[in-house]
Amino acid sequence: MDRERDLRSKLKRSFGVAQREPQPGTRTDLRERLARHARVLGERSARHATPLEALVPGGVEARNDAGSFWLCRAALPLSFVHGAHALARVRDVDFARLGSLATNTDLADASLERCLFLDTETTGLSGGAGTAVFLCGLAFVLGDELVVEQVFLRAFADERAALLHVAQRLRERPLQVTFVGKTFDRHRLAARMTLHKIAHAMLDPRHLDLFHLARRAWKKELPDTKLRTVEEHRLGVFRADDLPGSEAPRAWLDWLRDGSGPIERVFEHNRLDVLSLVALMAELGVAHPRRESG
């Protein structure tokens, strides 16, 4: 609640939006208030000291039928090493093994070519249509490369075009691979897509949430199954100077207002999350003979 109050105050200070504070005893809908802020933000142009393309190299303005948005796209060779292993290890995943861990037999006939790795950064308030997804990281294997796309809102006016791009990627690769995405990411995206009347399959039951698999596989040997813990204990990934995901909303709002928010660190945090999804699926889906023979 304190975090929501702080972000609400920050929105008012940053953008000069006049708003009456809730009166004692009333139940004001925070999502409606954030939606009102969103409309105001979408009509304003932020003043940025450093151009976005200089902060986040590799990005371009992308366009589709709904308008424009910012897209960072990188193609990494599968020989690229993330943590202790090369990304190519994901080619050896046994989907029947993953299906067993997920207690979902429908995953047995899945394939890597149908997987879309997905991670979002949001405004971080309560769920539903009032929570904006300002950065969506996507990844998929194409030939001998892992293509990483980061779909970003430079303003709320970019939202419909950005969501349309995500929906199109999901039509091409319908199996979502996430970490806690079954309860968080997909519902945030689904709510915004529905609001914009974009057809989507975000709530398709064919969803591989690696958090639940990691908990079933390692809950007895790890202190917890948070992504950072799993990264360090199982993937050999140790982040240096990582921006916590909880600070991403503030960074984005500061960047929108005057360019002061460390938006490049938000992009890097999201990129590492997506790469760890690929590495984690391989760690869970590839047999470890020495570990499993004992």
N, C-alpha and C positions, 0 to 999 in steps of 0.2 A: 504493500500500500504506500509506504514512504517513497519507493522508487517511482510509482505511478504519479504521486503528487509532485515529486521533483521534476519529472519529465513534463507534466502538465504546466508547471510554472515556467519551465524553460521554453516551451512553445510560445507562451504569452510574451515573455521577455524578448525572445529572439525575433519574433515577427510582428510584434505590436498588435496582437489580436485582442481586442477588448472582449472580455467575457465575464459574466457575473459568476461569482463563486457560489457553489451550492449552499443553500440555506440549511441551517440545522434541522435535521429531521427529514430532509428530502432525499430522494434516491435518483440522482442524475446519472444518465447513461453515459459512461466515459467513452464508449465507442462512437456515439453520436457527436460528442464534442470533438473527438479526434478527427472524425469525418469532416466537420466544419473547418477545422484547422487545415485539413488536407486541401479543401477547395481553395482556401486563401493562399496556401503555399503554391499550389499549381498555377496561380495567376501571377506569381511574382518571379522576378529574375534575380538569382543570387549573384553577388559580386565576389568573384574569386581572384585572389592575388596570383595564384599559380594555375595555369590551365590543367584540366583533368588529364589530358593526354601526356603532360609532363609528369604528373604524379603517378599515373598508372600506365606505363608504356604498353603498347600493343592494342589499345582500345580505339574504336572507331564509332562514329554514329551509324547505327544500323536502321533500316527502314523496312516497314511492311505496310499492309493495307490499313493498319490502325494508327500509323504515325511513325515516330522515331524514338529510339532509346540508345543507351550506350552499351556497347558489346566489346568485351575483351575476350579474345580467342587465341589460344595457344595449342600447338600440337606437339606433344612430348613423345619421343621414341619410347617404346615399351622397355627399352634397355635402361631408361631413367631409373635411378635408385632413390627410393623414398624410405628412409629408415634403414632397416637391415637387409632389404630385398629390392630387386628390380621389379618394376610394375609388370613385367612379362609373366611373373608368377601367376597372375590372375587368369592366364589362359589355361591353367591346370585345374581350375576349380571344378569340383564334383558337385553338381547342383542337387543330386539325390542326397548327398551328405548335408547340404545346406537345408534342403527340404525337411530332412529328419530333425535337424536342430530347431527348425522353425515350426515343427509340427504342422507342416503344410505340404501335403503330397503333390499339390499342383505345381510345385517348384521343380519337381524331378525332371520334367521335360523342358525346363527353361534353358536359355543359352546366353552366352556373354553378349552376343550381338543384339539382344533384346533389352539389355540392361541400361538404364539411365541413372547414373549416380547423381544425387541431388542433395544440396544443403542450402539453407536460406539464412539471411540476416533480416530481422524484422524490427519494427518500432518497439517491440518488447512489452507491449501492454497486454491487457486481457484479450482472449481470442475473439474470433468472429470477424465480421466485415470491417471493423474499425482498426484492425491491425494491418499495417502496410508491410509488404515484402519489398524492401528497397534494394536488396542484392540477392540474386539467386545464382548459385554455382551449380553448373551442370558438367558432367563428363561422360564420355562414351568411347568405346574402342572402335577405331576405324582403321582397318588394315593392320599395319604394324605400329600404330600410334594411338596414344590416348589424347583425345581432343577435349580440352577444358574450355568451357565458355562461362563467362561471368556477366550476367544480365543486370544492368544497373539503372536506377532511376536518378536522373539529374534533377528532376522535379516531378511532382505528381502528375504532370501532363504526360509524362513518358509511360505511365503505368499500363494503359491498355495495350500498347504496342509490345511492351516487355512481356506481359502475361501471354499475349498471343504467340510470341516466340517460344515460351516455355511449353505451352499447350501443343504446339506443333512438334517440338522435340519429343514430347511424351507420346504422341501418336506414332512417331517413327520407332520409338523404343519404349514399349509399354510397361516394362518391369522396373519400378522405382526401387533404388537401393539407397537407404538413408540410415541415419543414426538418430533414433527417437523421432523419426519423421512420421511414423504411423500415428502418433498422437499429437504431433506439433506441425511440422512443415507442410504436410499435404493438406491439412485442414485450413491453414492460413492461405495457401495458394487457392484452394477450392473456393473459399469465401470470396476472395477478390475476383476470381474469374467469373463466378456466378453473378457478382455485382455488376461486372462489365458485360454480362450476357455472352461470355465466351464458352463454347462447348468444350468440355474437358472430361478426362477420366482420372482425375486426381485421387478419387476415392475407390479406385479399382482394388478389389481384395488381393490381387496379385502384387504384393508389396513385400520387399525384403528389408525389414528393419533390423539392422545388425546389432542394435543395442540388446534386443531380446535374445538373440543368438549368443552374444558375448556373455550375457548374464547366465544363460544355461550352461555354457561351456566352462566358464572360469570363476563363477561366484565363490567357489571354495578356495581358490588359490590367489585371488587378487583382493586387495583391501576394499575395492569397489569396482564398478564397471563403467565409470565415467570415461569419456573418450580420451582425456589426457592420461588417465591411468592405464588404459588399454594400450595407448600409443607407446608409453614408456616401458611397460612390462612385456608386451607381446610384439610390438612392431619395431622397436628400436628407434622411435621418433622422439626427439627431445627438442622442444620449441624454445627458441631464444627470443626474448623481448616480444612475446606474442601479446596482442591486444585481446583481453578477455571478451568473449561474445557479449557479456552483459554491458560492456562499454560501447558497443557498436552503435546503438541508437543515438547516444549523445554525440558520438563522432560524426555521424551522418547529419544530424540536425545542425551542428556547428558548421559543417562544411556547406550545407545549404544556405545558412545565414550569411556567412562572410568568408568561407573558405578556410577557416581556422582548424576545423576538425581533421584529425589524422586519417583521412579516408584511404590512403594507400595502405595503412596498417589493417584496415577492415578488409580490403581486398586480399591481402596476404593471409590473414586469418582464415578467410573463406576458402582460399585456394588450398591451404594446408588441410582443412577439413575434408575437402573433396578428394584430395590425393589419399588421405588416410582411409576414406571409404573403400577405395580400390584395394589398398594394401590389407585392410581388415577383412574384406570379403575373401581375399586369397588366404589369409591366415586361418580363417574359419573353414574354408572350403577345400583346402589342400591337406591331405593326410601327412602326419609327422610320424614316420615309422619308429624312430627312436623313442619318442614320447609315448606312443600308443602301444609299444610292445612290452613296456614295463608294468 
